[in-house]
Amino acid sequence: MSKKIDISKFEKKMIIRNIEEKDFDAIIEMQKICFPNMEPWEREHLQSHHDIFPEGQFCVEFDGEIIGSCASLIINFDEYDDQHTWDEITDNGYITNHDYEGYNLYGIEVMVHPEYRRMKIGHRLYEARKDLARQFNLKSIIIGGRIPNYYKYAKEMTPRRYVEEVTMHNIYDPVLTFQVMNGFTLKRINPNYLDDDRASLKYATLMEWNNIDYRPTVPKRQFKTSFPVRITTIQYAMKKISSFEDFAVQCEYYTDVAASYQSDFAVFPEIFTLQLLSFLPEKSPSLAIRRLTEFTEDYIELFTSLAVKYNVNIIGGSHFVEEEGKIYNIAYLFRRDGTIEKQYKLHITPNERKFWGISGGDHVNVFDTDCGKIAIQICYDIEFPELARIAVDRGANIIFTPFCTDDRQGYLRVRYCSQARAIENQVYTVLSGTVGNLTDVENMDIQYAQSGIFSPSDFTFARDGIVGECQANIETVVVGDVDLESLRRNRRAGSVNQLRDRRHDIYQINYKQ
């Protein structure tokens, strides 16, 4: 009697999945094999793809080996010149121009290991892209395709004639023939598309696949002359109170003020909850902070209810929170729909460490809101330019900085760095600080602040890059409008373009998380 055959030993598993960080080295090595005469990806390129648009990066895994991959980003193609280059459409390969609100998926690379060709690997990757376009309700997929066999015919025909012959199946081209067979149609031929593509003589075909399932009745972006966002930043007075209820009354008053101006954001300062220590008897700073953490749930409940009640997104300053025996300085975003996010302070000042034993967080977060993507960088964190660059590369349009400084020198460090970040990253920045005195609270004796809202420096924006600012050292607010549409246009066509003109070939930020 014959044995039952174990079919599992014959199985070979092929998986189409999103690229993960563990795949980077294998993809770079595969690219060197697939395109030996072209510059391969740097690991930083793949990390940027993964951080910015992980859904658009696919690989094919066969029996545990990476044998194919493709990369893409979403853009609004109408914003680009038809004669664009690969560097322009990909921001030099880093896809920091990716736009989730765009209408077109742009494919920037497909490759299949030579030993696994003729197995429909490329077709599977293209189908994954088509599924992605349907999932995101995109109008089309656009690709700038190489014509790697053109060098064989360049002496006898123009690029246009070559493309026509390939399209009519009189000549075989491994890329263009494949694209035509996968339903892509020719839009135009672009010269000087990819500098190191010698086989194509730098020419590329601009090809498009139209998504017949696209639903134009569900617009992703309403194009308009402006996208105003109103911000109220609060210069909060640190004065003695007798209960948490007194604190809540002061916070509600300012939230009401922000709402009365129909603000989209109300911004409170860093560690303004230290005001609660003014009615607690504990004098030791380290012990007082642990007493303060006992108010965490009350604080979160208060601001969650205020955000919903007054229909305003609240940057809830920051508050000391105890987690697993450590104290963190955490800023909370209280959305007006009732949801909550948090950002840990990453860089801890010597003073915070000495008096309160504060620990630093590990992640740079970017948050979605009904007014676009924002980031929060608490006080000292704004003095580290890498953090703002990471946040903007992930889509942040506004960086909020709650701060608490005791003298003019400390304040100016925060102020100057905030304005520098606005210029360097073509982003809006917002400061909210504390004023007044808490004579009974150790290490919080005096305050110095001049809160404000800042913009990049260009003709489009406010004079001096100052949207609005408070008078120094008085309890007040400043209300200002920032325009996200003007910001978007400035990033495309400003007098200078710090984001697009970065020299990635010389330097870059390697975010380790």
C-alpha positions as CSV (number, residue, x, y, z in Angstrom):
1,M,0.0,0.0,0.0
2,S,1.5,3.3,-1.1
3,K,2.0,6.2,1.4
4,K,-0.1,9.3,1.3
5,I,1.9,12.0,-0.6
6,D,2.9,15.0,1.5
7,I,2.1,17.8,-1.0
8,S,3.5,20.5,1.4
9,K,7.0,19.6,0.3
10,F,6.2,20.6,-3.2
11,E,4.6,24.0,-2.3
12,K,6.3,27.2,-3.3
13,K,4.8,30.3,-1.7
14,M,4.6,33.5,-3.6
15,I,3.4,36.6,-1.7
16,I,2.7,40.1,-2.9
17,R,3.0,42.5,0.1
18,N,4.1,45.9,1.2
19,I,7.8,46.5,1.6
20,E,9.1,46.3,5.1
21,E,12.4,47.7,6.5
22,K,13.9,44.2,6.7
23,D,13.6,44.1,2.8
24,F,15.7,47.1,2.1
25,D,19.1,45.4,1.7
26,A,17.6,42.7,-0.6
27,I,15.9,45.3,-2.8
28,I,19.1,47.3,-3.2
29,E,21.1,44.2,-4.2
30,M,18.4,43.1,-6.6
31,Q,18.4,46.6,-8.2
32,K,22.2,46.3,-8.8
33,I,21.5,43.1,-10.7
34,C,18.5,44.4,-12.6
35,F,20.0,47.8,-13.6
36,P,23.8,47.3,-13.5
37,N,24.6,50.5,-15.3
38,M,22.3,52.8,-13.2
39,E,22.7,54.2,-9.7
40,P,20.8,52.0,-7.2
41,W,18.6,53.1,-4.4
42,E,20.3,54.3,-1.2
43,R,18.8,52.9,1.9
44,E,17.7,56.4,2.8
45,H,15.5,56.5,-0.3
46,L,13.7,53.3,0.7
47,Q,13.3,54.5,4.3
48,S,11.7,57.7,3.0
49,H,9.3,55.7,0.8
50,H,8.4,53.5,3.8
51,D,7.9,56.4,6.1
52,I,5.9,58.6,3.7
53,F,3.7,56.2,1.7
54,P,4.1,52.6,2.9
55,E,0.9,51.5,1.1
56,G,2.5,52.3,-2.3
57,Q,5.6,50.2,-2.0
58,F,5.2,46.5,-3.0
59,C,7.5,43.5,-3.2
60,V,7.1,39.9,-4.4
61,E,8.4,37.3,-2.0
62,F,9.0,33.8,-3.4
63,D,10.0,31.1,-0.9
64,G,11.3,33.7,1.4
65,E,13.4,35.6,-1.3
66,I,12.5,39.0,-2.6
67,I,12.3,38.6,-6.4
68,G,10.5,41.8,-7.5
69,S,9.5,45.2,-6.2
70,C,7.9,48.5,-7.3
71,A,7.7,52.0,-5.8
72,S,5.1,54.7,-6.3
73,L,3.6,57.9,-4.8
74,I,0.3,59.9,-5.1
75,I,0.4,63.3,-6.8
76,N,-2.0,65.7,-8.5
77,F,-0.5,65.4,-12.0
78,D,-2.1,68.7,-13.1
79,E,0.4,70.5,-10.9
80,Y,3.4,69.2,-12.8
81,D,4.9,70.0,-16.2
82,D,4.3,67.3,-18.9
83,Q,8.0,67.6,-19.6
84,H,9.0,66.8,-16.0
85,T,12.0,64.7,-15.1
86,W,12.2,61.7,-12.8
87,D,14.0,63.8,-10.2
88,E,11.3,66.5,-10.3
89,I,8.4,64.0,-10.0
90,T,10.0,62.1,-7.1
91,D,11.8,64.9,-5.2
92,N,15.1,63.2,-6.2
93,G,13.8,59.8,-5.2
94,Y,12.6,60.6,-1.7
95,I,8.9,61.2,-2.6
96,T,8.6,63.9,0.0
97,N,6.1,65.5,-2.5
98,H,3.7,62.6,-2.0
99,D,0.2,63.9,-1.6
100,Y,-2.6,61.7,-0.2
101,E,-5.1,64.2,-1.5
102,G,-3.8,63.8,-5.1
103,Y,-5.6,62.2,-8.0
104,N,-3.0,60.1,-9.7
105,L,-0.7,57.2,-8.6
106,Y,2.7,57.7,-10.2
107,G,4.9,54.7,-10.6
108,I,8.6,55.4,-10.2
109,E,10.1,51.9,-10.5
110,V,9.4,48.3,-11.2
111,M,12.0,45.6,-11.2
112,V,12.1,41.8,-11.4
113,H,15.1,39.6,-10.7
114,P,16.4,38.2,-14.0
115,E,16.3,34.6,-12.7
116,Y,12.5,34.9,-12.2
117,R,11.3,36.6,-15.3
118,R,8.6,35.0,-17.5
119,M,6.7,34.2,-14.3
120,K,4.3,37.2,-14.6
121,I,6.0,38.9,-11.6
122,G,5.8,42.3,-13.3
123,H,2.1,41.7,-14.1
124,R,1.4,40.9,-10.5
125,L,3.0,44.1,-9.3
126,Y,1.1,46.2,-11.9
127,E,-2.2,44.5,-10.7
128,A,-1.2,45.4,-7.1
129,R,-0.9,49.0,-8.2
130,K,-4.2,48.9,-10.0
131,D,-5.9,47.6,-6.8
132,L,-4.2,50.4,-4.9
133,A,-5.6,53.0,-7.3
134,R,-9.1,51.5,-6.9
135,Q,-8.7,51.5,-3.1
136,F,-7.7,55.1,-3.0
137,N,-10.2,56.1,-5.6
138,L,-7.5,57.6,-7.9
139,K,-8.2,58.7,-11.5
140,S,-5.3,57.0,-13.1
141,I,-1.8,55.5,-12.8
142,I,0.9,57.4,-14.6
143,I,4.4,56.1,-15.3
144,G,7.5,57.4,-16.9
145,G,8.7,54.3,-18.7
146,R,12.2,53.6,-20.0
147,I,12.7,52.4,-23.6
148,P,15.8,50.4,-22.9
149,N,16.1,48.9,-26.5
150,Y,16.0,52.2,-28.2
151,Y,19.8,52.5,-28.3
152,K,19.8,49.7,-30.9
153,Y,17.6,51.7,-33.3
154,A,18.7,55.3,-32.4
155,K,20.7,55.7,-35.6
156,E,17.8,54.8,-37.9
157,M,14.7,56.2,-36.2
158,T,13.6,58.9,-33.9
159,P,12.2,58.1,-30.4
160,R,8.7,58.8,-31.7
161,R,9.1,56.4,-34.6
162,Y,10.6,53.8,-32.3
163,V,7.7,54.1,-29.9
164,E,5.2,53.7,-32.8
165,E,6.9,50.6,-34.0
166,V,6.9,49.1,-30.5
167,T,3.2,50.0,-30.0
168,M,2.3,48.2,-33.3
169,H,4.3,45.2,-32.1
170,N,6.9,45.5,-34.9
171,I,9.7,45.9,-32.4
172,Y,10.0,44.4,-29.0
173,D,11.0,46.6,-26.0
174,P,11.0,44.9,-22.6
175,V,9.5,47.8,-20.8
176,L,7.2,49.6,-23.3
177,T,5.8,46.3,-24.7
178,F,5.1,45.2,-21.2
179,Q,3.3,48.4,-20.4
180,V,1.1,48.3,-23.5
181,M,0.2,44.7,-22.7
182,N,-0.9,45.8,-19.2
183,G,-3.4,48.4,-20.5
184,F,-1.3,51.6,-20.5
185,T,-1.7,54.2,-23.3
186,L,0.9,56.7,-24.5
187,K,0.6,60.3,-23.4
188,R,3.9,61.7,-24.7
189,I,7.6,61.2,-24.9
190,N,9.9,63.1,-22.5
191,P,13.5,63.8,-23.2
192,N,16.1,64.0,-20.4
193,Y,13.9,62.0,-18.1
194,L,16.5,59.9,-16.3
195,D,20.1,61.1,-16.5
196,D,21.8,57.7,-16.0
197,D,19.5,55.8,-18.4
198,R,22.0,55.4,-21.2
199,A,20.2,52.6,-22.9
200,S,17.1,54.8,-23.4
201,L,19.3,57.8,-24.3
202,K,17.5,59.5,-21.4
203,Y,14.1,59.3,-23.2
204,A,11.0,58.0,-21.4
205,T,7.4,57.4,-22.5
206,L,4.7,59.0,-20.3
207,M,2.1,56.3,-20.0
208,E,-1.3,56.2,-18.3
209,W,-3.8,53.6,-17.1
210,N,-7.3,55.1,-16.4
211,N,-9.2,53.7,-13.5
212,I,-12.7,53.0,-14.8
213,D,-14.0,52.6,-11.2
214,Y,-13.0,56.1,-10.3
215,R,-15.9,57.9,-8.6
216,P,-15.7,61.7,-9.4
217,T,-18.8,62.2,-7.2
218,V,-16.5,61.8,-4.2
219,P,-14.0,64.6,-4.6
220,K,-10.7,64.4,-2.7
221,R,-9.9,68.0,-2.7
222,Q,-12.0,71.1,-3.5
223,F,-9.6,73.3,-5.4
224,K,-10.1,76.9,-4.1
225,T,-8.2,80.1,-3.8
226,S,-7.6,79.6,-0.1
227,F,-7.7,77.1,2.8
228,P,-7.8,79.3,5.9
229,V,-7.1,77.9,9.3
230,R,-7.8,80.1,12.3
231,I,-5.6,79.7,15.3
232,T,-5.9,81.2,18.8
233,T,-2.7,81.0,20.8
234,I,-3.1,81.6,24.5
235,Q,-0.6,83.5,26.7
236,Y,-1.6,81.9,29.9
237,A,-1.2,83.6,33.3
238,M,0.3,81.4,36.0
239,K,-1.5,82.7,39.2
240,K,-2.4,81.1,42.5
241,I,-5.6,79.0,42.5
242,S,-7.4,77.1,45.3
243,S,-8.7,74.0,43.4
244,F,-8.8,72.1,40.2
245,E,-12.2,73.7,39.5
246,D,-10.5,77.1,39.5
247,F,-8.0,75.8,36.9
248,A,-10.9,74.4,34.8
249,V,-12.7,77.8,34.9
250,Q,-9.6,79.5,33.5
251,C,-9.1,76.9,30.8
252,E,-12.8,77.0,29.7
253,Y,-12.7,80.8,29.6
254,Y,-9.9,80.8,27.0
255,T,-11.5,77.9,25.1
256,D,-14.7,80.0,24.9
257,V,-12.7,83.0,23.6
258,A,-11.1,80.8,20.9
259,A,-14.5,79.5,19.9
260,S,-16.1,82.9,19.8
261,Y,-13.6,83.8,17.1
262,Q,-14.5,80.6,15.3
263,S,-11.0,79.3,15.7
264,D,-9.9,75.9,14.4
265,F,-7.2,75.5,17.0
266,A,-6.8,76.8,20.6
267,V,-3.2,76.5,21.9
268,F,-2.2,76.3,25.5
269,P,1.4,76.5,26.9
270,E,3.8,73.9,28.1
271,I,3.4,72.5,31.7
272,F,0.8,75.1,32.5
273,T,-0.9,72.5,34.7
274,L,1.9,73.2,37.2
275,Q,-0.5,75.9,38.3
276,L,-2.3,73.1,40.2
277,L,0.7,72.9,42.6
278,S,-0.2,76.4,43.9
279,F,-2.8,74.8,46.2
280,L,-0.8,71.6,47.1
281,P,1.4,71.7,50.3
282,E,4.2,69.6,48.8
283,K,7.4,71.8,48.5
284,S,9.9,69.2,47.2
285,P,9.9,69.6,43.3
286,S,10.3,65.9,42.6
287,L,7.5,64.8,45.0
288,A,5.3,67.7,43.9
289,I,5.5,66.5,40.3
290,R,4.3,63.0,41.3
291,R,1.4,64.7,43.1
292,L,0.7,66.6,39.9
293,T,0.4,63.4,37.8
294,E,-2.6,62.4,40.0
295,F,-4.6,65.0,38.0
296,T,-3.9,63.4,34.6
297,E,-7.3,61.9,34.2
298,D,-9.1,65.0,35.3
299,Y,-7.0,67.1,32.9
300,I,-7.7,64.8,29.9
301,E,-11.4,64.6,30.8
302,L,-11.6,68.4,31.0
303,F,-10.0,69.1,27.7
304,T,-11.8,66.4,25.8
305,S,-15.1,67.8,26.9
306,L,-14.0,71.4,26.1
307,A,-12.9,70.4,22.6
308,V,-16.3,68.8,21.8
309,K,-18.4,71.4,23.6
310,Y,-16.8,74.4,21.9
311,N,-16.1,72.7,18.6
312,V,-12.4,73.6,18.5
313,N,-9.3,71.5,18.3
314,I,-7.2,72.0,21.4
315,I,-3.4,71.7,21.7
316,G,-3.7,71.1,25.5
317,G,-0.3,72.6,26.3
318,S,1.7,69.8,28.1
319,H,1.3,68.0,31.4
320,F,3.6,65.7,33.4
321,V,2.4,62.1,33.3
322,E,3.7,59.1,35.1
323,E,4.0,55.9,33.0
324,E,5.7,52.8,34.4
325,G,7.5,54.7,37.1
326,K,8.9,57.4,34.8
327,I,7.6,61.0,34.5
328,Y,7.1,62.3,30.9
329,N,6.3,65.8,29.6
330,I,3.4,65.0,27.2
331,A,1.5,67.4,24.9
332,Y,-2.0,66.3,24.0
333,L,-4.1,67.0,20.9
334,F,-7.8,67.0,21.8
335,R,-9.7,67.0,18.5
336,R,-13.2,68.5,18.3
337,D,-14.6,65.1,17.3
338,G,-13.6,63.8,20.8
339,T,-10.5,61.8,19.7
340,I,-7.1,62.3,21.4
341,E,-3.4,62.0,20.4
342,K,-0.2,62.7,22.3
343,Q,3.4,63.8,21.7
344,Y,6.1,63.1,24.2
345,K,8.8,65.8,24.7
346,L,12.0,64.3,23.2
347,H,14.7,66.6,24.5
348,I,14.8,67.2,28.2
349,T,16.4,70.3,29.5
350,P,19.0,70.1,32.3
351,N,16.6,72.0,34.6
352,E,13.8,69.4,34.0
353,R,16.2,66.6,34.7
354,K,17.6,68.2,37.8
355,F,14.4,69.3,39.6
356,W,11.8,66.9,38.3
357,G,13.6,63.8,36.9
358,I,11.8,64.0,33.5
359,S,12.4,61.3,30.9
360,G,12.3,61.8,27.2
361,G,10.1,60.2,24.6
362,D,11.2,58.4,21.4
363,H,8.9,59.3,18.5
364,V,8.2,62.2,16.2
365,N,4.5,62.1,15.5
366,V,2.4,63.8,12.8
367,F,-1.4,64.0,13.4
368,D,-4.3,64.2,11.0
369,T,-6.9,66.8,11.8
370,D,-9.8,68.4,9.9
371,C,-7.4,71.2,9.0
372,G,-4.6,69.0,7.6
373,K,-1.6,67.4,9.2
374,I,0.0,69.0,12.2
375,A,2.9,68.3,14.6
376,I,3.6,69.3,18.2
377,Q,7.2,70.0,19.3
378,I,7.4,71.0,23.0
379,C,9.6,74.0,23.9
380,Y,13.2,72.7,23.7
381,D,12.4,70.3,20.9
382,I,11.9,73.2,18.4
383,E,15.6,74.0,18.9
384,F,16.5,70.8,17.1
385,P,16.0,71.3,13.4
386,E,15.9,67.6,12.5
387,L,12.6,67.1,14.3
388,A,10.8,69.8,12.2
389,R,12.3,68.5,9.0
390,I,11.1,64.9,9.8
391,A,7.6,66.2,10.6
392,V,7.3,68.3,7.4
393,D,8.6,65.4,5.3
394,R,5.7,63.4,6.8
395,G,3.2,66.0,5.7
396,A,2.9,68.5,8.6
397,N,1.8,72.0,7.6
398,I,1.7,73.5,11.1
399,I,4.0,72.9,14.0
400,F,2.7,73.9,17.4
401,T,5.2,74.6,20.2
402,P,3.9,75.0,23.7
403,F,6.7,76.5,25.8
404,C,7.6,77.7,29.3
405,T,10.6,79.9,29.7
406,D,11.7,82.0,32.7
407,D,13.8,84.7,31.1
408,R,14.2,86.6,27.8
409,Q,17.2,84.6,26.7
410,G,15.4,81.3,27.0
411,Y,12.4,82.7,25.3
412,L,14.4,84.1,22.4
413,R,16.0,80.7,21.8
414,V,12.5,79.2,21.3
415,R,11.3,82.2,19.3
416,Y,14.2,82.4,16.9
417,C,14.3,78.7,16.3
418,S,10.6,78.6,15.7
419,Q,10.9,81.3,13.0
420,A,13.9,79.5,11.6
421,R,11.9,76.2,11.3
422,A,9.1,78.1,9.5
423,I,11.6,79.4,6.9
424,E,13.7,76.2,6.5
425,N,10.6,73.9,6.1
426,Q,8.1,76.3,4.5
427,V,5.7,75.6,7.3
428,Y,3.6,77.6,9.8
429,T,4.8,77.6,13.5
430,V,2.9,78.6,16.6
431,L,4.1,79.5,20.0
432,S,2.1,79.5,23.3
433,G,3.8,80.4,26.5
434,T,3.2,81.1,30.2
435,V,3.4,84.5,32.0
436,G,3.0,85.6,35.6
437,N,4.4,84.2,38.8
438,L,3.8,81.2,41.0
439,T,5.6,82.3,44.2
440,D,4.7,79.2,46.1
441,V,5.8,76.6,43.5
442,E,9.5,75.7,43.5
443,N,11.2,76.1,40.1
444,M,8.3,78.0,38.6
445,D,8.9,81.4,40.2
446,I,8.9,83.6,37.1
447,Q,7.8,83.4,33.5
448,Y,8.7,85.2,30.2
449,A,6.7,84.9,27.0
450,Q,5.6,86.6,23.8
451,S,3.4,84.0,22.1
452,G,2.9,84.2,18.3
453,I,2.1,82.7,15.0
454,F,4.8,82.6,12.3
455,S,5.0,81.9,8.6
456,P,7.7,81.4,5.9
457,S,9.2,84.6,4.6
458,D,8.0,85.3,1.1
459,F,5.7,87.7,-0.7
460,T,2.7,85.4,-0.2
461,F,2.9,85.6,3.6
462,A,2.6,88.2,6.4
463,R,5.2,91.0,6.6
464,D,8.3,89.8,8.6
465,G,6.9,86.3,8.7
466,I,4.7,87.2,11.7
467,V,1.0,86.4,11.3
468,G,0.4,87.7,14.8
469,E,2.0,88.1,18.2
470,C,1.1,89.0,21.8
471,Q,2.5,91.8,23.8
472,A,5.2,90.4,26.0
473,N,4.5,89.2,29.5
474,I,0.8,90.0,29.8
475,E,-2.2,87.6,30.0
476,T,-3.8,87.7,26.6
477,V,-4.4,85.8,23.3
478,V,-3.5,86.4,19.7
479,V,-5.8,85.2,16.8
480,G,-4.5,84.7,13.3
481,D,-5.4,83.0,10.0
482,V,-2.9,80.8,8.2
483,D,-3.6,79.7,4.6
484,L,-2.7,76.1,3.7
485,E,-3.4,76.7,0.0
486,S,-0.9,79.6,-0.1
487,L,1.5,77.3,1.7
488,R,1.0,74.5,-0.8
489,R,1.6,76.9,-3.7
490,N,4.7,78.4,-2.1
491,R,6.2,75.0,-1.8
492,R,5.7,74.6,-5.5
493,A,6.6,78.0,-6.8
494,G,8.0,80.3,-4.1
495,S,10.9,82.8,-4.5
496,V,13.1,80.0,-3.0
497,N,12.2,76.4,-2.3
498,Q,14.1,75.1,0.7
499,L,12.3,71.7,0.7
500,R,12.8,70.9,-3.0
501,D,16.4,72.3,-3.2
502,R,17.9,70.2,-0.5
503,R,21.1,68.4,-1.6
504,H,20.2,64.8,-0.8
505,D,23.4,63.7,-2.5
506,I,25.4,65.5,0.2
507,Y,23.3,65.2,3.4
508,Q,20.1,63.7,4.8
509,I,18.3,62.9,8.1
510,N,18.2,59.3,9.1
511,Y,15.3,58.9,11.5
512,K,15.9,55.7,13.5
513,Q,12.4,54.8,14.6
